[in-house]
Amino acid sequence: MSSLQPRPALGEPVRYTFPKPTRVKVGSGTVIAIDLPGQPYAAVRLIHPAGAITEPDEQRGVAMLVGEALEDGVEGNSSLAPALERYGAEWVGRIGWDSFITGVDAPTKRLKDAVALLAEAVRSPALRSDDIVRRRDQLVERFRLENSVASTLATRAVGSQLFTGRYAVPPSGAEVYQQRLTPEIARSFHADSIASVAGTLVVVGDLSGVNLEEVGAAVFGDAAPTPQRHTVPPESAPGERPRILVLDRPGSVQSAFVLAHRAPARAEVDLPRLEGMSDVLGGMFTSRLNLELREKHGYTYGVGSRFDLRRDSGVFLISTQVDAPTTAHSITVTLEQIAKLQQEGVTESELQAVRESHTVGLPVAYASAGRMAWALIEMVVYDLPEDHVDRMRAGYEQLTIEDLNSSAREYLRPDDAVVIVVGDAASLRGPLEDLGVGPVVVQDPETLWA
């Protein structure tokens, strides 16, 4: 007779509800907070709308450079990290297309001290010339190093094939633009877009002993109100579509490829319909592309699809890495699966998998103060309602097969796509031309952003 206790029966999952945030107006800024009793580690994030898309064309990459340089603190020479460590705190920074995020993670009992250091770093950093030049040179070297990874290079090349203007160059800028950035340009960007602009402050944690007005006053100071940003959809890049671009890497035994086309802006889509459809195609381990390219054919370790949605536009991407001889057939399989999804639609089991993946795991997804803070950041950056997480959950719960089928027909546009392949052009060009997808162009990757 077994001495093991019987396994408890599974119950119905409890519906997750995202905590309602509190808003406090302080000076020219706004504090948005969530109190999590018993959470001793707080996440503080300061949001400015000074993302890479706001940069002048001749200063591409300056936002990323300034974001890096802020870590040198008020004394320069990487002084911020050890100052924060005295309070058990850690710096957080993320520069994207639509936002410039800075912040700290800190014990709530030392929050006042950590926030004071955040305020100093953001409002009055040293920004010494030698530190800025050092950071710029590190960005240039990092850009080169990361481009040595075929999948990174393929993804970075997407913007140049779909857009003109700022989106044609990666957010960090390319080497040719990074090298033009001077300390004076960096200091000017910081003064005009960061130091003098209040922004929006997000605070999440156990706030029982935290005065939000004091925290806001420490960060905002006398900075001016955050300006409204007006978005204009970017122009499309010239060239025939669909087409294939081969970025030549002579002798490569593997190929990385990305199939990409333009997509709507974040505010223009019903996200559960959009992401649910993408999950079926390539967003889950059990997705159709993964089952075909990995499980059936053994061409790759994994493949993924996703939408990169911004305030003024978006991009849909499918990406993977395969053995070089299988490149052409992998692209054929990818296009076949897109067509099959559009023509035959999803199954009931696929619909159920999408629902569960976006609802059952929500308590874990938002278990930390940091994850909740990023949900509030998304709310601020994309002008979403305070209950947008709950609306998303409800949207996934109410998804139907027809929702996903119509999404595939509406948002997947392979006839307007560019396929970017990083690999050995000499062996790939013939098979790729035989696909009949469109013209095949070979380019030296060194000339991408020249």
C-alpha positions as CSV (number, residue, x, y, z in Angstrom):
1,M,0.0,0.0,0.0
2,S,1.4,3.3,-1.0
3,S,2.3,5.8,1.7
4,L,2.0,8.7,-0.7
5,Q,-0.7,11.2,-0.2
6,P,-3.3,11.3,-3.1
7,R,-2.6,14.1,-5.6
8,P,-5.0,17.0,-5.0
9,A,-7.6,17.6,-7.7
10,L,-7.1,20.6,-10.0
11,G,-9.5,23.4,-9.5
12,E,-10.6,26.1,-11.9
13,P,-8.0,28.8,-12.4
14,V,-8.8,32.0,-10.6
15,R,-9.4,35.0,-12.8
16,Y,-6.6,37.5,-12.5
17,T,-7.3,41.2,-11.9
18,F,-4.6,43.7,-12.3
19,P,-4.3,46.1,-9.3
20,K,-5.8,49.6,-9.9
21,P,-3.1,52.2,-9.9
22,T,-3.1,55.5,-8.0
23,R,-2.3,58.8,-9.8
24,V,-0.8,61.7,-8.0
25,K,-0.1,65.0,-9.7
26,V,3.2,66.5,-8.4
27,G,4.4,69.8,-10.0
28,S,4.6,69.3,-13.8
29,G,4.7,65.5,-13.6
30,T,2.5,62.6,-12.6
31,V,3.2,59.7,-10.3
32,I,1.4,56.4,-11.1
33,A,1.7,53.9,-8.3
34,I,0.6,50.4,-7.3
35,D,0.8,49.4,-3.6
36,L,1.8,45.8,-3.1
37,P,1.6,45.1,0.7
38,G,4.4,42.8,1.7
39,Q,6.5,43.4,-1.4
40,P,9.8,44.8,0.1
41,Y,11.5,45.5,-3.2
42,A,10.2,48.5,-5.2
43,A,10.4,49.3,-8.9
44,V,10.7,52.9,-9.8
45,R,10.6,54.0,-13.5
46,L,10.8,57.4,-15.0
47,I,9.3,57.7,-18.5
48,H,10.2,60.3,-21.1
49,P,8.8,60.3,-24.6
50,A,12.4,60.9,-26.0
51,G,12.8,57.6,-27.8
52,A,15.0,57.0,-30.8
53,I,12.2,58.0,-33.2
54,T,12.4,61.6,-31.9
55,E,16.1,62.0,-32.9
56,P,17.1,64.2,-35.8
57,D,18.5,62.2,-38.7
58,E,22.0,63.6,-38.2
59,Q,22.0,62.5,-34.5
60,R,20.8,58.9,-34.9
61,G,21.8,57.0,-31.8
62,V,22.1,59.9,-29.4
63,A,19.2,58.7,-27.1
64,M,21.0,55.4,-26.6
65,L,24.3,57.1,-26.0
66,V,22.8,59.4,-23.4
67,G,21.1,56.5,-21.7
68,E,24.4,54.8,-21.4
69,A,26.2,57.9,-20.2
70,L,23.7,58.5,-17.4
71,E,25.2,55.4,-15.7
72,D,28.4,57.5,-15.1
73,G,26.4,59.4,-12.5
74,V,27.1,62.9,-11.1
75,E,30.8,62.1,-10.5
76,G,31.5,60.4,-13.8
77,N,33.5,57.3,-14.5
78,S,30.7,54.8,-13.8
79,S,30.1,56.2,-10.3
80,L,26.3,55.5,-10.2
81,A,26.4,51.7,-9.7
82,P,28.5,51.7,-6.5
83,A,26.5,54.6,-5.1
84,L,23.3,52.7,-5.6
85,E,24.8,49.5,-4.2
86,R,25.2,51.2,-0.8
87,Y,21.4,51.1,-0.6
88,G,20.9,47.7,-2.1
89,A,19.6,49.3,-5.3
90,E,20.2,48.7,-9.0
91,W,20.0,51.0,-12.0
92,V,17.5,50.3,-14.8
93,G,17.6,51.8,-18.2
94,R,15.9,51.0,-21.5
95,I,15.8,53.2,-24.6
96,G,13.3,52.2,-27.3
97,W,11.7,53.7,-30.3
98,D,9.0,55.5,-28.3
99,S,10.4,56.0,-24.9
100,F,13.4,56.8,-22.8
101,I,13.1,54.8,-19.5
102,T,15.3,55.2,-16.5
103,G,14.8,53.9,-13.0
104,V,15.9,52.0,-10.0
105,D,15.0,48.8,-8.2
106,A,15.5,49.3,-4.4
107,P,14.3,48.0,-1.0
108,T,11.3,50.1,0.0
109,K,13.0,51.0,3.3
110,R,15.9,52.7,1.3
111,L,13.7,54.0,-1.4
112,K,14.1,57.7,-0.5
113,D,17.9,57.4,-0.8
114,A,17.8,55.4,-4.1
115,V,15.3,57.9,-5.6
116,A,17.5,60.8,-4.7
117,L,20.3,59.1,-6.7
118,L,18.0,58.5,-9.6
119,A,17.0,62.2,-9.6
120,E,20.6,63.3,-9.6
121,A,21.6,60.9,-12.4
122,V,18.7,62.0,-14.6
123,R,18.6,65.8,-13.9
124,S,22.3,66.7,-13.3
125,P,24.7,63.9,-14.4
126,A,28.3,64.8,-15.0
127,L,28.3,63.9,-18.7
128,R,32.0,64.5,-18.9
129,S,33.4,64.5,-22.4
130,D,35.8,61.6,-21.8
131,D,33.0,59.5,-20.4
132,I,30.7,60.2,-23.4
133,V,33.5,59.4,-25.9
134,R,34.2,56.1,-24.0
135,R,30.5,55.2,-24.0
136,R,30.2,56.0,-27.7
137,D,33.2,53.9,-28.5
138,Q,31.7,51.0,-26.5
139,L,28.4,51.4,-28.5
140,V,30.3,51.3,-31.8
141,E,32.2,48.1,-30.7
142,R,29.1,46.5,-29.4
143,F,27.2,47.2,-32.6
144,R,30.0,45.5,-34.6
145,L,30.2,42.6,-32.3
146,E,26.4,42.0,-32.2
147,N,26.3,42.2,-36.0
148,S,28.6,39.2,-36.2
149,V,25.6,37.2,-35.1
150,A,23.7,36.4,-38.2
151,S,20.2,36.5,-36.6
152,T,20.9,39.9,-35.1
153,L,22.1,41.3,-38.4
154,A,19.1,40.0,-40.2
155,T,16.7,41.6,-37.7
156,R,18.5,44.9,-37.7
157,A,18.4,45.1,-41.5
158,V,14.6,45.0,-41.5
159,G,14.1,48.7,-40.9
160,S,16.2,49.6,-44.0
161,Q,14.1,47.4,-46.2
162,L,10.7,48.6,-44.9
163,F,11.1,52.3,-44.0
164,T,12.8,55.5,-44.9
165,G,13.9,58.0,-42.3
166,R,14.8,57.2,-38.7
167,Y,13.3,53.6,-38.8
168,A,15.8,52.7,-41.5
169,V,18.6,52.6,-39.0
170,P,18.5,50.6,-35.7
171,P,17.6,52.4,-32.5
172,S,21.2,52.5,-31.3
173,G,22.3,54.1,-34.6
174,A,24.7,52.4,-36.9
175,E,28.4,52.7,-36.7
176,V,28.6,55.6,-39.2
177,Y,26.1,57.6,-37.2
178,Q,27.4,56.7,-33.8
179,Q,30.9,57.9,-34.7
180,R,29.5,61.4,-35.5
181,L,28.0,61.9,-32.1
182,T,30.0,64.4,-30.0
183,P,29.8,65.2,-26.3
184,E,28.1,68.5,-27.2
185,I,25.4,66.7,-29.1
186,A,24.8,64.3,-26.2
187,R,24.7,67.1,-23.6
188,S,22.3,69.1,-25.8
189,F,19.9,66.1,-26.2
190,H,20.0,65.5,-22.5
191,A,19.3,69.1,-21.6
192,D,16.4,69.5,-24.0
193,S,14.7,66.1,-23.8
194,I,15.5,64.7,-20.4
195,A,16.8,67.1,-17.7
196,S,14.2,69.8,-18.4
197,V,11.2,67.5,-19.0
198,A,9.3,66.2,-16.0
199,G,8.1,62.9,-17.5
200,T,5.9,60.3,-15.7
201,L,7.1,58.4,-12.7
202,V,5.9,54.8,-12.0
203,V,6.3,53.4,-8.5
204,V,5.4,49.8,-7.6
205,G,6.0,48.0,-4.2
206,D,5.0,48.0,-0.6
207,L,4.2,51.7,-0.3
208,S,2.9,51.7,3.3
209,G,5.7,54.0,4.4
210,V,6.2,55.9,1.2
211,N,5.1,59.5,0.5
212,L,4.4,59.6,-3.2
213,E,4.3,63.4,-3.3
214,E,7.8,63.6,-1.8
215,V,9.1,60.9,-4.2
216,G,7.6,62.8,-7.2
217,A,8.9,66.2,-6.0
218,A,12.4,64.7,-5.7
219,V,12.4,63.4,-9.2
220,F,10.4,66.1,-11.0
221,G,11.9,69.1,-9.3
222,D,11.1,72.2,-11.4
223,A,11.1,70.5,-14.8
224,A,8.6,71.5,-17.4
225,P,5.5,69.4,-18.4
226,T,6.0,66.6,-20.8
227,P,5.2,67.7,-24.3
228,Q,2.6,65.9,-26.4
229,R,4.1,63.9,-29.2
230,H,2.4,63.9,-32.6
231,T,2.9,60.8,-34.6
232,V,3.1,60.6,-38.4
233,P,3.2,57.2,-40.1
234,P,6.7,56.7,-41.7
235,E,7.2,56.4,-45.5
236,S,7.8,53.0,-47.0
237,A,11.2,52.2,-48.4
238,P,11.4,51.9,-52.2
239,G,11.8,48.7,-54.0
240,E,9.8,45.8,-55.4
241,R,8.0,43.6,-52.9
242,P,8.0,40.7,-52.3
243,R,11.7,40.4,-52.7
244,I,14.7,38.6,-51.1
245,L,17.8,40.4,-49.8
246,V,20.9,38.2,-49.3
247,L,23.5,39.7,-46.9
248,D,26.6,37.9,-48.1
249,R,28.6,35.9,-45.6
250,P,30.9,33.8,-47.8
251,G,31.4,30.2,-46.6
252,S,28.7,30.3,-43.9
253,V,27.3,26.9,-43.2
254,Q,24.1,28.3,-41.7
255,S,21.6,30.9,-42.8
256,A,19.6,33.3,-40.7
257,F,16.5,34.6,-42.3
258,V,13.7,37.0,-41.4
259,L,10.5,37.5,-43.3
260,A,9.1,40.9,-42.4
261,H,6.4,43.4,-43.6
262,R,4.8,46.5,-42.2
263,A,2.0,46.3,-39.6
264,P,-0.4,48.8,-38.0
265,A,0.4,51.0,-35.0
266,R,-0.3,49.7,-31.4
267,A,-3.4,51.8,-31.1
268,E,-4.9,50.5,-34.3
269,V,-5.1,46.9,-33.5
270,D,-7.1,44.5,-31.2
271,L,-4.0,42.9,-29.6
272,P,-5.6,39.6,-28.5
273,R,-6.7,38.9,-32.2
274,L,-3.3,40.0,-33.5
275,E,-1.0,38.2,-31.0
276,G,-3.2,35.2,-30.8
277,M,-3.0,34.6,-34.5
278,S,0.8,35.1,-34.4
279,D,1.0,32.6,-31.6
280,V,-0.7,30.0,-33.7
281,L,1.7,30.6,-36.6
282,G,5.0,30.9,-34.8
283,G,4.7,32.4,-31.3
284,M,4.4,29.1,-29.3
285,F,6.5,26.0,-29.1
286,T,3.5,24.1,-30.5
287,S,3.1,26.7,-33.3
288,R,2.7,25.6,-36.9
289,L,6.1,26.9,-38.0
290,N,7.9,25.2,-35.2
291,L,6.2,21.9,-35.8
292,E,7.1,22.1,-39.5
293,L,10.6,23.5,-39.5
294,R,11.9,21.9,-36.3
295,E,9.9,18.8,-35.5
296,K,9.0,17.6,-39.0
297,H,12.0,18.7,-41.1
298,G,14.7,19.1,-38.4
299,Y,15.9,22.3,-40.1
300,T,16.2,24.5,-37.0
301,Y,16.3,24.5,-33.2
302,G,13.4,27.0,-33.2
303,V,11.4,29.6,-35.1
304,G,9.4,32.5,-33.9
305,S,6.9,35.1,-35.1
306,R,5.9,38.4,-33.5
307,F,4.6,41.9,-34.0
308,D,6.7,44.8,-33.1
309,L,4.1,47.5,-32.5
310,R,5.0,51.2,-32.1
311,R,3.1,54.5,-31.7
312,D,3.1,55.3,-35.4
313,S,3.5,52.0,-37.2
314,G,4.6,48.4,-36.7
315,V,6.4,45.4,-38.1
316,F,5.6,41.7,-38.4
317,L,8.5,39.3,-38.3
318,I,9.2,35.6,-38.7
319,S,12.8,34.6,-37.9
320,T,14.9,31.5,-37.6
321,Q,18.3,30.0,-38.4
322,V,18.7,26.9,-40.6
323,D,21.4,24.8,-42.2
324,A,22.4,26.6,-45.4
325,P,21.3,23.9,-47.9
326,T,17.8,24.0,-46.4
327,T,17.3,27.8,-46.7
328,A,15.2,27.9,-49.8
329,H,12.9,25.1,-48.7
330,S,12.6,26.7,-45.2
331,I,11.3,29.9,-46.8
332,T,8.9,27.8,-49.0
333,V,7.5,26.0,-45.9
334,T,7.1,29.4,-44.1
335,L,5.1,30.9,-47.0
336,E,3.0,27.7,-47.2
337,Q,2.1,27.8,-43.6
338,I,1.1,31.5,-43.9
339,A,-1.2,30.6,-46.9
340,K,-2.6,27.6,-45.1
341,L,-3.5,29.6,-42.0
342,Q,-5.2,32.3,-44.1
343,Q,-7.1,29.8,-46.2
344,E,-8.0,27.0,-43.7
345,G,-8.0,28.9,-40.4
346,V,-7.2,27.7,-36.9
347,T,-8.4,24.7,-35.0
348,E,-10.3,24.6,-31.7
349,S,-7.2,23.2,-29.9
350,E,-5.1,26.0,-31.2
351,L,-7.6,28.6,-30.0
352,Q,-7.6,26.9,-26.5
353,A,-3.8,27.0,-26.4
354,V,-3.8,30.7,-27.2
355,R,-6.4,31.4,-24.5
356,E,-4.6,29.5,-21.8
357,S,-1.2,30.9,-22.6
358,H,-2.4,34.4,-22.1
359,T,-4.7,34.0,-19.1
360,V,-3.7,31.1,-16.9
361,G,-0.1,32.4,-16.4
362,L,-1.1,36.0,-15.6
363,P,-0.5,35.8,-11.8
364,V,3.1,34.6,-12.5
365,A,3.6,37.1,-15.3
366,Y,2.9,40.0,-12.9
367,A,4.3,38.4,-9.7
368,S,7.1,41.0,-9.4
369,A,7.1,44.8,-8.9
370,G,9.2,45.1,-12.0
371,R,6.8,43.3,-14.2
372,M,3.9,45.4,-13.0
373,A,5.9,48.5,-13.6
374,W,6.5,47.6,-17.2
375,A,2.7,47.1,-17.6
376,L,2.2,50.7,-16.4
377,I,5.0,51.9,-18.7
378,E,3.1,50.4,-21.7
379,M,0.0,52.2,-20.5
380,V,1.8,55.5,-20.4
381,V,3.8,55.1,-23.7
382,Y,0.8,53.9,-25.8
383,D,-2.0,55.9,-24.1
384,L,-3.8,52.8,-22.9
385,P,-6.5,52.8,-20.3
386,E,-5.6,51.9,-16.7
387,D,-7.4,48.6,-16.9
388,H,-5.7,47.6,-20.2
389,V,-4.3,44.3,-18.6
390,D,-7.7,43.2,-17.6
391,R,-9.1,44.2,-21.0
392,M,-6.4,42.1,-22.6
393,R,-7.3,39.1,-20.4
394,A,-10.9,39.5,-21.2
395,G,-10.1,39.8,-24.9
396,Y,-8.2,36.5,-24.9
397,E,-11.0,34.8,-22.9
398,Q,-13.5,35.9,-25.5
399,L,-11.5,35.0,-28.6
400,T,-13.2,33.0,-31.2
401,I,-11.9,31.0,-34.2
402,E,-13.2,33.6,-36.5
403,D,-11.4,36.3,-34.6
404,L,-8.1,34.6,-35.4
405,N,-9.0,33.6,-38.9
406,S,-10.0,37.2,-39.8
407,S,-6.8,38.4,-38.2
408,A,-4.7,36.1,-40.4
409,R,-6.4,37.4,-43.5
410,E,-6.2,41.0,-42.4
411,Y,-2.7,41.3,-40.9
412,L,-0.5,38.7,-42.7
413,R,0.7,40.2,-46.0
414,P,3.4,38.0,-47.5
415,D,3.0,39.7,-50.9
416,D,4.3,42.9,-49.3
417,A,7.1,41.2,-47.4
418,V,10.9,41.3,-47.6
419,V,12.9,38.2,-46.8
420,I,16.3,39.0,-45.5
421,V,18.8,36.1,-45.6
422,V,22.3,36.3,-44.0
423,G,24.4,33.6,-45.5
424,D,26.7,32.4,-48.3
425,A,25.3,34.2,-51.4
426,A,27.2,32.0,-53.9
427,S,25.4,28.9,-52.8
428,L,22.1,30.5,-51.9
429,R,21.3,32.8,-54.8
430,G,20.3,30.1,-57.4
431,P,17.9,28.2,-55.1
432,L,16.4,31.4,-53.8
433,E,15.8,32.7,-57.4
434,D,14.1,29.4,-58.2
435,L,11.5,30.0,-55.5
436,G,9.9,32.7,-57.7
437,V,9.2,34.8,-54.6
438,G,10.6,38.0,-56.2
439,P,13.9,39.5,-57.2
440,V,16.9,38.4,-55.3
441,V,19.4,41.1,-54.4
442,V,22.9,40.4,-52.9
443,Q,24.4,43.1,-50.7
444,D,27.6,43.4,-48.6
445,P,26.4,43.9,-45.0
446,E,29.0,46.5,-44.5
447,T,27.1,48.8,-46.8
448,L,23.7,48.5,-45.1
449,W,23.9,51.8,-43.3
450,A,26.7,53.5,-45.1
